Amino acid sequence: MPHLGTGIGWRPEIAHTVEELPGLDWVEVVAENIRPGRLPDSLRRLRSRGTTVVPHGVSLGIGGPERPAPDRLAALAERAEALGAPLVTEHIAFVRAGGPGTGAPRLEAGHLLPVPRTRDALDVLCENVRTAQDALPVPLALENIAALVRWPDEEMTEGRFLAELVERTGVRLLIDVANLHTNHVNRGEDPAAVLDALPPGALAYVHVAGGVERDGVWHDSHAHPVPPAVLGILADLLARAEPPGVLLERDDNFPEAAELARELDAIRAVTAAPRPAPSRPAGVPGTAGPRPERRDRTAVESAGGARTRVAAAQTALLSALVAGGPVPAGFDPERLRVQSRALAAKRADVVAKVAPELPDILGARYRPAFLAYARLRPLSGGHRWDALHFAEHVLAQHVLAEHAAAGEPLERPVRRALARWHRERSGPAPGRGGRAARLLRAQLGAFRRAQASPATSSETGLRRPV
């Protein structure tokens, strides 16, 4: 791995600030947020100054049961080449489940969810990593994630899982020390035990980020200052290995430039502090060498069976989180409820970012309306489609409220503004062509017929539109 130094996550909201930060060595950019042929001017200026830019993917779902989609891999490769990046990074996570062969509809999490630390999951992950490595023009590094949910009957610790992944594939690791802290608070996992098991030579770089604790749960928000505990884990990591780079992540609630500079200085103070030469404990695998060419148990014996079992388990979990499915055996129901609420809240936040007109139009009713919609309609595509479907849902609910006295209808200016917003982005007005609206009109027809025919009214009910 090349030496990277100290960096920060580049975000459009702080693009100018990032350019002005003193002593910045490199930046990381969310891969899905850029277009190779139309790079933001800020990134082009940074590159022209010799600043390294690394694309960081969030939607590959390399820990899922399906092999990585060729179009997603091609997009990552295209971005790496457009940025002249020395590597690309992604997450050890699954982000979607269901679909053909699972008996469930296709579902998107809109979030990074943990894979179980089992042999089946590791076999599938290793095969997926090899597929990705073969498709990418630069090395791949994978990040450990934070999780509220603990899988039952896990067969390995996180450290052992990561070490075997490196041993079997030669993949590099992006270690997020904030995620280690999150898992320590929320799941009781010891960060030192994870660090002790890591192959030191496998490190690509390190993430540092802030969060906040609410009701005994640590939220890895990337919207708060880095706490001392996270810097302490960074120091513990540096006592074991010399990572090529350390990067500060900030995704929301962006502070003034001076505060970002102070956080970077705090990271530099930890990385520059005197310490003994890193040494790895006895019995820990050594550096990551070339990717092994041998085909392991997944490829030879159990690829199909492992994928089927992983698909069933991940589909059941995601259905419980976003589609009202039953809690799978062995999971903590309360913890799943917390995670489910967090996913819905994040989904509302993302839609508000990709379609900021919706909160402007709906005002204070935006968030409760979106959370009610999210309970009825799981995410099944991108967030821009989600915004359109939400607008259609709200307009359909207005028709229901207006004609069936089933709620409070929208004020006329709000209704017109929302309908105009939807029409400009989707073509036909949702009151005419949308699936939810068609279903609603059929329901209203049934309602009116029931009202006109008392003999059958008790047999006819309105179902909530989806």
N, C-alpha and C positions, 0 to 999 in steps of 0.2 A: 504494500500500500504506500502511496506517496505521502509525504509529510503535508498535513493540512494546516495545523496551527489552531487558532481560536476563531470561531465563526459564529454566525447568527442565521436563524431562519429568515429568508427574504419573504416578505409579504407585501402586497400592493399598498396596504394602508401605511406602511412605514418605509416605502421604497426610498424616498428622499433621505430620511434619517439614516438608513443603512449605508447609503453612499457616503455620508458625512462622518460616520463613526471612525474614530482614530484607531489605527493599528489593527484593522479588521483584515484577516487573512483569507477568508472564504465564506461562501453562503450556501445554503441549501434551499431549494425551491420545490414546492409541491408539484410533482410532475403533471398531474391532471389539470393544473391551473394555468398551463402555458401552451402556446402553439409554436411548434418549431419554426414555422415560416414567419411568425409575427411575434418575436420576442419583445417583451416590454423594453422601452428605451433604457430604463434603469439597469436591467440585466445586461444589455449590450454595452453600456458604459462601464459597468463593473468588469465585464470580460475584457474590454479594451485596455483596462488598467492592469490586467494580469490576475484578477481575482478569480479563484477557482469556484465554479458553480456545480453543485451536485444535485441531480433530480432525485426526489424522494417520493416514491409511489405510495398510494393509499387504497387502491381499489383492485389490486391483482387477486387477492384472496388465495395466496399460495398455500395456506394451510387447509383449504377446503378439499372436498373429495374429488372435484373435477380437475383435470389437468389445466394448467394456465392457458387462458384463451390466447390464440395466436395474435389476434388483433391488439390485445392489451400488451403483449410482449413486444410487438412491433412498435407500438406507440412509445414504450419505455426506451427501446433501442433508438428510435428516431430522436427522442429528446436528449439522450446521452450524446449522440453525435452532433446535434445542433448546438449543444452547450460546450462541446469539447470536454466532457466530464471524464474523470479518471475512474469512476465507478457509478453504479446506481444502487439505490437502497429501497427496501420494501419491509413488510412486517410479517412476523410469524403469527398469522391470524386467519380466520375465515370471515368473510363479509357477506356471503349469500348462501342460500341452501334451498332445498326443495327442487321441484321440477321433475322431468321424466325419470321414472324408476323409483321415486321416493313416495309416491302416493300423496303428495302434497303440492300445492302451487309454488311457483318460484317466488322466493322472498329475498329482499335485500335488507341488511341490517342497518345500513347507513352509518356503520361504526365498526371498529376492529374488535372482534370477539376471540376469546382464547381457544386454542385447540387443546384437546385433552392430552396429557402427557402419558400416552400409552404407546405400545409397540405398533398398533395399527396406525395411529395418527403419525407416528414418526416415519413408518414405512411410506405412507402416502406423501408426506412432506418431502422426504428425500427424493422420491421420484419426480415430484413437481419442481423441486429445486434444480435437478439435472436438466429438466426440460427448459427451464428459464435460463440456466447457464448456457445451454447450447444456442439459445436464440439471441442472447445479448452480446454486444460487441466489446463490453468492458466487464470487469468483475462485479459480482452481485454481493451485497451485504444485507443481512436480515436483522430486524429489530425485535427485541423482546417487548411485549406489551403489558400495560396495566389492565387489571381485570377485577370486577366486583364479584364475578361468579367463579366458584370452584367446582370443577368436574369431580364427580364421585369416582372412586376406584382407580385413581391414577397410579401408574406403575413406576414413575420416575419423578425425581425432583426436577425443578427447572434447570438447575446447573447441569445435571446428568443428561437431560434432554438436549440442551444446547451443545454440550460436549460431543455427544454421539452424532448430532446433526453435522457438526464440523468434521468429525472423523470420517463420516461416510460420504460427504459431498465435497469437502474442501471449501465450503461457502464461508464468507467472512461474517463477522458479527458487528452490528451496531448496538451497543449496550446503552440503554436509557436508564440512568441512575435514578431519575425521578420515578420511573415505573417500578424499579426495585423498591423504592420507598413506599409507593402506593400499595404494592402487594404486601409489604411488611405491615402497614397499618390495617389494611382491609382483610388480609388473609393470613396474617401471622407468619409470613415467610421471612427467613433470615437472609438479608442481602449478602452478608459475609459468606454464607454457605454457597450462594450462587456464584459469587466472585471466585471463591476457592476452586470451583470446578471448571472455570472457563479456560480454554486453551489460550494463553496470553498472545501468542502470535497471530491469532485469528481476528483480533480487534481491527475494525476499519476506522471507527471513531466512536465518540460518546455524545449522547444527548443529555442536556441539563435543562430542567424546566421547573416552574412553580405550580402550586396548587393551593387548595384550601380544604380544611376539615369542617364538615357539618354533620352533626348528630352522630359522631363517632365514625363517619365514613370519610376517607380522604378522596377528594375529587381532583384528578390530574387535569386541571383546567387549562394550563398554559396561558392563564390570564392573571396570574398573581406573581409576586416576587419569589425568587428561588429561596426556599427556607434553608437554615443552617444544616438540617438533617440531610438534605440532598447533597449539599457541598461536602458533608462528612462522608457520604458513600462514595462520592467522586475521589476524595482523598484515599479512601480504602482501596479503590480500584487502582489508583496510581501507585500504591505501595506494592501492587502485584504485577503491573504491566505498564508499558509505555504506549498509550494509544496514539495513532498518527494525528488525531484531531479531537477537539472538544467544541460542541456547538450549543448555543443558547436558543431555546425554542420559546416563542411568544406568538400566540395566535389570536388574542383578543384583549380588550381592555388595554390598549397600547399606551404605555407611559411616555413621558417626555424623553427626548434624546439623552438628557443627562442621566436619567435613571437607567436606561438601557446600557449606557456606557459604564455606570457603576456596577451593574450586574456582570458585565463582561470583565471588568477589572477584578471583581471578586473571584471569578473563575480563573483568571490569570494568576491571581495570588495563590490559589490552591495548586495549579499546575506547576508553578515556579518554586513552591516551597521545597526546602531540602528534605531529602528522604533517602533511605537506603536503596541500593540498586534493586529493582524488582526481581522477585524470585517466585517460582511457582511451587506449591506444596508437592510433596512426594506423591506419586501415583496419578497426578493430573496429566492428561494428554498434552503433548507439546504443541509446537506451532502448526498452523494449518499449511500443509503442503499442497501440491497439485491435486486436483480433483481425482479421486480414485476412479479407475476405469472399470473395476470389477462390477458385476451386477449382483446386487445383494438379494436378500430374501424377498423383498417386495417384487422385484422384477421376475424372479425365478419361480417363487412359490405362491405368493398370496396377494398379488396386486388387486385382482378383482374383488376378492373377499374383503380385504381391508378397506377398499374404497366403498363398498356397499355398507359395511358396518359404520364407517365414519360418516357416510352420507345420512344414514338413519339417525345417528346420534345428534349430529349437528342440526338436521332438519327439525327434530323434536325440540331441541333447545330454542332455536330461533322462532319456531311457531309459538312456543310459550311466551317468548319475550315480546313479539310484535303482532301476533295474530290471535291472542286469546286462547291458545292451545293449553292442554293440561301440563302441569309441572312434571317433567320427567322424573323418574324414580331416582332418589339419592340427592337431588338438589334441594337447597334451602329455599322454600317458597318466599320468605320475606326478602331474601337477598335478590331473588329473581324479580320481585315487585319493584325493588329499588332500581335494578338495572333497567327494567321495562320503562319506568318513569323517566329515567335518564335518557334512554334512547328516544323517547317521544319528545322530550325537551330539546335534545340536540337536533332532532329533525326539524322542529319548529324554528330553531335558530338558523339552521342552514337555509331553509326556504326563505326566511326573512332576509338573508344575505343575497341569495340569487334573485329574489324578487322583492326588493325593498319597498315597492309600491304597495304591496299587500298590507303590511302594518300601517302604512300611511293612510290607506283607504279605510281600513277597518278600525284603526285606533285601538282602544283598550280591549275590544272584543277579539282581536286577532289571536292572541295566545290561547284563551279558553276554547275558541272555535277550532283552532288547529288541533289542539290536544283531543277534542271530541272527535274530530275527523280522523285522526291517527288511530284511535281505538277501533274505528270501523274499517279502515282501509290501510292495510300494511303497505310499506314501501315495496314496490316491485320494479321500479326503474330508476331513472335519474331524478335529481331534485328539481330540475326545471319542469319535468312532467308532473312531479308531485305538486308543484305550485299551481299548475293549470288545473289539475284534478281537485285540489283544495278549493280553488275559486269556483269551480263548477259545483262542488258539494255545497258551498255556502249559498250560492244562488238557488240551488235546488231546495235547500232547507227554507229559504225565504218563500218559495212558492208553496211549500207545505204549510208554513206558518200562516201565510196569507189566506189560503183556501180551506185549511182544515183546522184552524185555531190550535195548532200544535206547537206554538212558540211565538216569539216576538219577531215580526218581519223586519227587514232592513228598511231604514229610511230611504226615501226616493233618491236623494243625491248619492248616497253610499251605493245603492243598488246599481244606479246608472254608471258610476265610476268603476265598479267592479266588473260589470258586464262589458264595458268598453275595454278595460284592461285585458280581459279574457279574449274578446273578439280580435283585438289587435295582435294577439300572440298565437291564436289557435285557428283563426278562420271563422267558421260559423259560430253564431252566438250559442252559448251553452244552454240557453233556454229552448233551443230547437234541436241541436244535433248531438248533445252529449249523452253518454250511456246512462249516467246517473239521472239526467233530466228525463230521458225516455222512460226509465223505470219509474220515476216519480210520477210522470203523467199517467202511466198505467195504474199506479196505486191510487192516485187522486180519482181516476175514473171509477175504480172499485169502491172508493169511499163514497162518492156521490151516489152511485147505484145503491149502496147499502143504506144511505140516508133516505133514499126515495122508497126503499122497500123494507119496512120494519121487520118482516118475517125473516129476512136473511141477514139483518144487520148484525146479529150476535155471532154469526158465522164468518164474518168478513172483518179482517183486521188490517191495519196499515203496518207495513214493515218499514224499518228505517232504510233510507236509500244508501247504497254502497258506492 
